[in-house]
């Protein structure tokens, strides 16, 4: 059994037109799966309560978000202190109301996991709107206003889960999650991401950030070079989990599966296909058949709708290689107002849900060994 948490409400909770997150995401995923001919049963997402947010965020920061939402503008004080209302983190319907719904849905995912994990042999609860991993305790950051991965982990801990493995496959480093648990031995963070030498967040995400104090050795950053292929990425993931499991026994896994790492996403410098996501699920399922799955980045709505739909249908046991894209599904994607980056998309993106693999020799073994040696030392 699996549970998808979603809502059509996100259609009305967009970022401004000039922002990377202006694009349709969750609603497009739902509509695409339906257009492919599959039924989509989902649990309607809910807003987070203020109490649920305060498990991580400060009250003054939440009050600032509420004020900016009420007036649809940020004062100079709010902008300077909380980074609300900047070009990166603009005031919009998506800022507070969209974040509140996405975060509440991640808390719902935790609740659903707690309710079902003991009775189900295999169970994944998926909130594609979640995964906003950049937000800080009292500051907006990287398009993110509320850090639902951190809030989800803290709620799991509140309910008695002591050891949590957080795996982040977004193209960008989860700086907000790292900062929250950098001194903790109870959360093991693994992140595969574009190197901060050339990608956001720039200042953190380097391989030598291993944690501090009790958390030393429980933070594994794998900053990856440009142009890596599917084989490189999956080799790095397999080895990372293999090493982590030798010194950490998680009670629950939280996976952030932002889909901005694929070649077609204009914020990606990788040469990856969407095959990596279903293969990553296979890798994770070697260690657990039950986990919480969050979304994250994804700024090309066409590749995003295909990838998240692919993930969900694969989890549901559909033979994704045999899916034929219907005329309705093709027309839906072609109707999306996203001509800005047509040059980075090949024609078959509209006629197939699964990319051809972009595989090859693993070219970064020596590079990865330097990273993994830092952690093998601590086993």
C-alpha positions in Angstrom: 0.0 0.0 0.0 1.1 3.5 -0.8 -0.4 6.9 -0.1 -0.1 10.0 -2.3 -0.8 13.4 -0.7 -1.7 16.1 -3.1 -4.1 19.0 -3.8 -5.5 20.9 -6.8 -5.3 24.0 -4.6 -1.6 24.6 -5.6 -2.9 25.9 -9.0 -3.9 29.1 -7.2 -0.8 29.2 -5.0 1.9 30.2 -7.5 5.0 32.2 -7.3 5.3 35.4 -9.5 5.5 35.0 -13.2 9.3 35.8 -13.4 10.2 33.2 -10.8 11.5 29.6 -11.4 8.7 28.2 -9.2 6.0 30.0 -11.2 5.3 26.7 -13.1 2.5 24.2 -12.5 3.8 21.2 -10.5 1.6 19.0 -8.3 -1.6 19.8 -10.2 0.1 19.0 -13.5 1.4 15.7 -12.2 -2.1 14.7 -11.1 -3.6 15.8 -14.5 -0.8 14.0 -16.4 -1.3 10.7 -14.6 -5.1 10.9 -15.3 -4.4 11.8 -19.0 -2.3 8.7 -19.2 -5.3 6.7 -18.3 -4.6 5.9 -14.7 -6.8 6.6 -11.7 -5.2 8.9 -9.1 -6.5 8.4 -5.6 -4.8 10.8 -3.3 -5.2 12.1 0.2 -6.1 15.8 0.2 -3.3 17.8 1.7 -3.9 20.0 4.7 -2.4 23.2 6.1 0.1 22.9 8.9 -0.9 24.4 12.2 1.2 27.1 13.8 2.1 24.7 16.6 3.5 22.2 14.0 5.6 24.9 12.5 7.0 26.1 15.9 8.7 22.7 16.4 11.4 24.3 14.2 10.7 27.8 13.1 10.8 30.8 15.4 7.5 32.6 16.3 8.8 36.0 15.1 9.7 34.5 11.7 6.2 32.9 11.4 4.6 36.2 12.4 6.6 38.0 9.7 5.4 35.5 7.0 1.8 36.0 8.2 2.2 39.8 8.0 3.7 39.7 4.5 1.0 37.4 3.3 -1.7 39.7 4.8 -0.4 42.8 3.1 1.2 41.1 0.0 4.4 43.0 0.6 7.4 43.0 2.9 8.7 45.9 4.8 12.3 46.8 4.7 12.7 45.3 8.2 11.2 42.0 7.2 13.1 41.8 4.0 16.5 42.5 5.7 16.0 40.4 8.8 14.1 37.4 7.3 14.9 37.5 3.6 11.2 37.6 2.8 10.3 39.7 -0.2 13.6 39.4 -2.0 13.9 38.4 -5.7 14.8 34.9 -4.6 12.0 34.6 -2.0 9.3 36.9 -3.3 5.9 37.7 -1.6 3.2 35.8 -3.4 0.3 33.4 -2.9 2.9 30.6 -2.8 5.0 32.1 -0.1 2.8 31.5 3.0 -0.4 29.7 1.8 1.4 27.4 -0.6 4.2 26.7 2.0 1.6 26.1 4.7 -0.2 23.5 2.6 3.0 21.8 1.5 4.3 21.6 5.1 1.0 20.4 6.5 1.0 17.7 3.9 4.5 16.6 5.0 3.3 16.3 8.6 0.3 14.3 7.2 2.9 12.0 5.6 4.5 11.5 9.0 1.1 10.8 10.5 0.2 8.3 7.7 3.6 6.6 8.1 3.1 6.2 11.9 -0.4 4.8 11.3 0.5 2.3 8.7 4.2 1.2 8.9 3.6 -1.6 11.5 0.9 -3.3 9.5 2.2 -3.0 5.9 5.0 -5.0 4.4 5.7 -2.3 1.9 4.6 1.3 2.4 5.6 4.6 0.9 3.8 7.9 1.5 4.6 10.5 -1.1 4.1 14.3 -0.8 5.5 15.8 -4.0 4.9 19.3 -2.8 7.3 18.8 0.1 11.0 18.8 0.2 11.6 22.5 0.7 15.0 21.9 2.2 16.6 25.3 2.0 14.5 27.3 4.6 16.3 28.2 7.8 14.9 28.4 11.3 14.2 32.2 11.0 15.0 33.0 7.4 13.7 32.3 3.9 16.3 30.8 1.6 16.5 29.3 -1.9 12.8 29.7 -2.8 11.9 28.0 0.5 9.9 29.6 3.4 9.1 26.6 5.6 11.5 23.7 6.0 9.1 20.7 5.8 11.8 18.0 5.8 13.2 19.3 9.1 9.7 19.7 10.5 8.9 16.1 9.4 12.0 14.7 11.0 11.3 16.5 14.3 7.7 15.2 14.3 9.1 11.7 13.8 11.4 12.2 16.7 8.5 13.6 18.8 6.7 10.3 18.1 9.6 8.1 19.3 11.7 7.5 16.2 15.2 8.0 17.4 17.4 7.2 14.4 16.4 8.8 11.1 18.2 8.6 7.7 17.6 11.6 5.4 18.6 11.1 1.8 18.5 14.1 -0.5 18.6 13.6 -4.3 17.8 17.2 -5.3 20.2 18.9 -7.6 20.9 21.4 -4.8 22.4 20.8 -1.4 19.9 20.8 1.6 21.6 23.5 3.5 18.6 24.1 5.8 18.4 20.4 6.8 22.1 20.2 7.3 22.2 23.2 9.6 19.3 21.9 11.6 21.0 18.5 12.4 24.7 19.3 12.0 25.3 18.5 15.7 23.1 15.5 16.0 24.0 11.8 15.9 20.3 10.9 15.5 19.9 12.0 11.9 22.3 10.8 9.2 22.2 13.1 6.2 23.3 11.9 2.8 23.1 14.4 0.0 24.0 14.0 -3.7 24.1 17.4 -5.3 25.7 19.8 -7.8 28.9 21.0 -6.3 28.6 24.4 -4.5 31.7 25.4 -6.5 29.2 26.1 -9.3 25.7 25.8 -8.0 23.5 27.1 -5.2 23.8 27.3 -2.2 27.6 28.0 -3.0 28.7 28.5 0.6 27.9 25.0 1.9 27.6 21.4 0.7 31.3 20.6 0.5 32.6 17.1 1.2 34.6 18.0 4.3 31.4 19.1 6.2 31.1 16.0 8.3 29.0 17.3 11.2 30.1 18.8 14.5 30.2 17.7 18.2 28.0 14.6 18.6 27.0 14.9 15.0 30.5 14.4 13.6 30.5 11.7 11.0 26.8 11.8 10.5 26.7 14.3 7.6 27.7 13.0 4.2 27.9 15.5 1.4 28.6 14.2 -2.1 29.1 17.3 -4.3 29.2 16.1 -7.9 30.9 17.6 -11.0 29.1 18.8 -14.1 27.9 16.4 -16.8 27.7 13.2 -14.8 25.7 10.4 -16.3 23.1 8.0 -14.8 25.8 5.4 -13.9 27.9 8.0 -12.0 24.9 9.1 -10.0 23.6 5.7 -9.1 27.1 4.4 -8.2 27.5 7.3 -5.8 24.1 6.6 -4.2 24.7 2.9 -3.8 28.2 3.4 -2.2 27.0 6.3 0.1 24.2 4.2 1.6 26.4 1.1 1.9 28.9 3.1 3.9 26.4 4.9 6.1 24.5 1.7 7.0 27.7 0.3 8.5 27.7 2.9 11.3 24.1 4.0 11.5 20.9 1.9 11.9 17.9 4.0 11.0 14.5 3.3 12.3 12.9 5.3 9.4 14.0 6.8 6.1 13.0 10.2 4.8 13.8 10.7 1.1 13.8 14.0 -0.7 13.4 13.4 -4.4 13.6 16.8 -6.1 13.6 16.2 -9.9 15.7 19.1 -11.0 18.8 17.0 -11.6 17.7 15.8 -15.0 19.3 17.2 -18.1 16.1 19.0 -19.2 15.9 21.1 -16.1 17.6 24.4 -16.8 19.0 24.7 -13.3 20.8 21.3 -13.7 24.4 20.9 -15.0 24.0 17.1 -15.0 23.4 14.8 -18.0 20.9 12.6 -16.2 17.7 10.8 -17.3 14.6 10.3 -15.2 15.6 6.6 -15.0 17.7 7.6 -12.0 14.6 8.0 -9.8 13.1 4.6 -10.3 16.5 3.0 -9.9 17.1 5.1 -6.8 13.9 3.6 -5.4 15.3 0.2 -6.1 18.5 1.0 -4.3 16.6 2.4 -1.3 14.4 -0.7 -1.2 17.4 -2.9 -0.6 17.5 -1.4 2.9 13.8 -0.6 3.6 10.5 -1.2 2.0 8.9 1.6 3.9 9.7 5.3 3.8 8.5 8.9 3.6 9.1 10.4 0.2 9.1 14.2 -0.4 9.4 16.2 -3.6 11.6 19.2 -3.9 13.2 21.0 -6.9 12.0 20.9 -10.4 11.7 24.0 -12.6 10.9 22.5 -16.0 7.2 21.5 -15.6 7.4 19.0 -18.5 10.2 17.0 -17.1 8.8 17.4 -13.6 5.4 16.1 -14.4 6.9 13.1 -16.2 9.4 12.3 -13.4 6.9 12.6 -10.5 4.3 10.6 -12.4 6.9 8.0 -13.2 7.9 7.7 -9.6 4.3 7.3 -8.4 3.3 4.8 -11.0 6.5 2.8 -10.4 5.7 2.7 -6.7 2.2 1.5 -7.5 3.7 -1.5 -9.4 3.0 -0.3 -12.9 5.3 -1.5 -15.6 6.5 1.9 -16.5 8.4 0.7 -19.6 5.2 -0.3 -21.2 3.3 2.9 -20.7 2.0 4.4 -23.9 1.6 8.2 -23.8 -2.0 9.0 -24.9 -3.0 11.9 -27.2 -4.5 13.5 -24.1 -1.3 13.3 -22.1 0.8 14.6 -25.0 -1.6 17.5 -25.6 -1.6 18.3 -21.9 2.2 18.7 -21.8 2.2 20.6 -25.1 -0.3 23.1 -23.7 1.9 24.1 -20.8 3.1 27.7 -21.3 6.8 27.0 -21.0 8.4 27.8 -24.3 11.4 29.5 -22.7 13.5 26.4 -22.6 12.3 24.4 -25.6 15.8 24.2 -26.9 16.9 21.9 -24.1 14.1 19.4 -24.6 14.1 16.7 -27.2 10.8 15.9 -29.0 10.3 12.5 -27.3 9.8 14.3 -24.0 6.2 14.7 -25.1 5.7 11.2 -26.4 7.2 9.1 -23.6 7.2 9.1 -19.8 10.5 7.2 -19.4 13.7 8.6 -20.9 16.3 6.5 -22.6 19.0 5.9 -20.0 22.0 8.2 -20.2 24.4 5.6 -19.0 28.1 5.1 -19.5 31.3 4.2 -17.6 31.5 5.4 -14.0 34.0 8.2 -14.5 34.1 9.5 -11.0 35.2 6.5 -8.9 38.5 8.1 -7.8 36.8 11.4 -7.0 34.1 9.6 -4.9 36.7 7.5 -3.1 38.2 10.7 -1.7 34.8 11.6 -0.3 34.0 8.2 1.1 37.4 7.8 2.7 36.5 10.6 5.1 33.5 8.5 6.3 35.2 5.1 6.3 37.7 6.6 8.7 34.8 7.1 11.1 33.2 3.6 10.9 
